[in-house]
Amino acid sequence: MILSLGANSVKMCKTEELKFMVITEWPNGVVAKEATDKIAGVREQASEEFDNVMISSHAGETFASG
């Protein structure tokens, strides 16, 4: 779903036994901002389907090395 909104990639990473995080890479900030409302709907739907609670959300430029 998120890929169809223009994301370059979406990765789910398990952080603890029952916790995970989703990392979405966007081509630029404009595309990411345009997808914001639709992403809120995806989060709501996921919350209902998977019985989970979103703890936090972070946005902005990120630097990673690996």
PyMOL commands that set and color helices and strands:
alter all, ss='L'
color gray80, all
select helices_A, chain A and resi 3-5+29-34+36-50
alter helices_A, ss='H'
color red, helices_A
select strands_A, chain A and resi 9-16+19-25
alter strands_A, ss='S'
color yellow, strands_A
deselect
rebuild
show_as cartoon
